[in-house]
Amino acid sequence: MLINVTSTPSPDYFFDAYDRDDIAYGTDPSGSLAAYLDQTAGHARGAGRAIDLGAGAGRDTLALAAAGYAVESVDLSERGLARIAERAAERGLTDRIRTRMADVCHVDFPPSHYDAVIATTVLDHISAAAAEQVWQRMCDALSATGFLYVQVHTTEDPGSDQPPGNASSEPVSETAGAVINYFRPNQLAAMAVRESSNLRILRYEERLEWDYTHGPEHQHGKAVLLAVRAGFHPHWYGQPAAFPRRSVS
Ligand SMILES: C[S@@+](CC[C@H](N)C(=O)[O-])C[C@H]1O[C@@H](n2cnc3c(N)ncnc32)[C@H](O)[C@@H]1O
């Protein structure tokens, strides 16, 4: 496993969260990603390439590697990347994971290169202008049959400095200080339907959720997007798997 230092690291805000025995964000991949990987499991498309941006301690990276992807895990947290390496070794997944200590704003995304582009709560950790640039490069990097999965914190989050979250009395995440760019209602959806994004939305949701995976229990406002390339209509997604045909006697 290789660790490339491609930018000057800033202090590791997430060090404590990733240093604990009970690693922040847990071991299970984020819910919608897990559901997608389950649904695609019976439809092997060869070993794909994935990039996990803001990979943290690797819950999504590990699930992608276990599903057969060769994963590049990018994060600024040296401790998070070290925990990914540990967890990969425990699961025999070392050969499928390459960690890169880098700022997502400075990472190269070769066009049409990745079969999975993942960004679980990182576009909200960079400025709105930087998020726009990274977003476009993420979209351009997606292969013709790949999928893109993005989660961001929204202004519904009790940690948000904007309404309605700033009026919430629900508990705030211990790591809310790292979120600097809360997404407005429909903002992520609007980015996804832009012509330049060249995507087709499979699933989009804005929701409040409780988080028990780190620190004291707290609430989040999230937007969650699952998309593929415009014009790609995989027969295995959605209706047949989730709503199977009645058996005919
Ligand atoms: C809320 S955590 C999410 C971690 C992981 N995606 C998960 O869901 O378990 C956000 C992560 O983004 C990373 N991060 C924040 N800004 C970043 C940047 N500019 N470049 C790379 N990683 C960044 C942090 O170090 C942290 O690990």
The ligand as an SDF file (V2000), in Angstrom:
LIG
                    3D

 27 29  0  0  0  0  0  0  0  0999 V2000
  -16.9920   13.5890    7.8210 C   0  0  0  0  0  0  0  0  0  0  0  0
  -15.4820   12.7910    7.4040 S   0  0  0  0  0  0  0  0  0  0  0  0
  -16.1100   11.5140    6.3460 C   0  0  0  0  0  0  0  0  0  0  0  0
  -15.1680   10.3520    6.2050 C   0  0  0  0  0  0  0  0  0  0  0  0
  -15.6560    9.2110    5.3180 C   0  0  0  0  0  0  0  0  0  0  0  0
  -16.0130    9.6350    3.9890 N   0  0  0  0  0  0  0  0  0  0  0  0
  -16.8300    8.5140    5.9360 C   0  0  0  0  0  0  0  0  0  0  0  0
  -17.9610    8.7620    5.5130 O   0  0  0  0  0  0  0  0  0  0  0  0
  -16.6200    7.7290    6.8720 O   0  0  0  0  0  0  0  0  0  0  0  0
  -14.7660   13.9300    6.2530 C   0  0  0  0  0  0  0  0  0  0  0  0
  -13.3740   13.5350    5.7800 C   0  0  0  0  0  0  0  0  0  0  0  0
  -12.9670   14.4210    4.7510 O   0  0  0  0  0  0  0  0  0  0  0  0
  -11.5830   14.6800    4.9140 C   0  0  0  0  0  0  0  0  0  0  0  0
  -11.2900   15.9610    4.2520 N   0  0  0  0  0  0  0  0  0  0  0  0
  -11.7500   17.1880    4.5860 C   0  0  0  0  0  0  0  0  0  0  0  0
  -11.2890   18.1020    3.7060 N   0  0  0  0  0  0  0  0  0  0  0  0
  -10.5230   17.4300    2.8130 C   0  0  0  0  0  0  0  0  0  0  0  0
   -9.7680   17.8210    1.6750 C   0  0  0  0  0  0  0  0  0  0  0  0
   -9.7500   19.0940    1.2670 N   0  0  0  0  0  0  0  0  0  0  0  0
   -9.1080   16.8680    1.0000 N   0  0  0  0  0  0  0  0  0  0  0  0
   -9.1240   15.5790    1.3930 C   0  0  0  0  0  0  0  0  0  0  0  0
   -9.8370   15.1460    2.4540 N   0  0  0  0  0  0  0  0  0  0  0  0
  -10.5220   16.0590    3.1610 C   0  0  0  0  0  0  0  0  0  0  0  0
  -11.3750   14.7090    6.4080 C   0  0  0  0  0  0  0  0  0  0  0  0
  -10.0230   14.5000    6.7680 O   0  0  0  0  0  0  0  0  0  0  0  0
  -12.3060   13.5950    6.8670 C   0  0  0  0  0  0  0  0  0  0  0  0
  -11.6380   12.3600    6.9370 O   0  0  0  0  0  0  0  0  0  0  0  0
  1  2  1  0
  2  3  1  0
  2 10  1  0
  3  4  1  0
  4  5  1  0
  5  6  1  0
  5  7  1  0
  7  8  2  0
  7  9  1  0
 10 11  1  0
 11 12  1  0
 11 26  1  0
 12 13  1  0
 13 14  1  0
 13 24  1  0
 14 15  1  0
 14 23  1  0
 15 16  2  0
 16 17  1  0
 17 18  1  0
 17 23  2  0
 18 19  1  0
 18 20  2  0
 20 21  1  0
 21 22  2  0
 22 23  1  0
 24 25  1  0
 24 26  1  0
 26 27  1  0
M  CHG  2   2   1   9  -1
M  END
$$$$
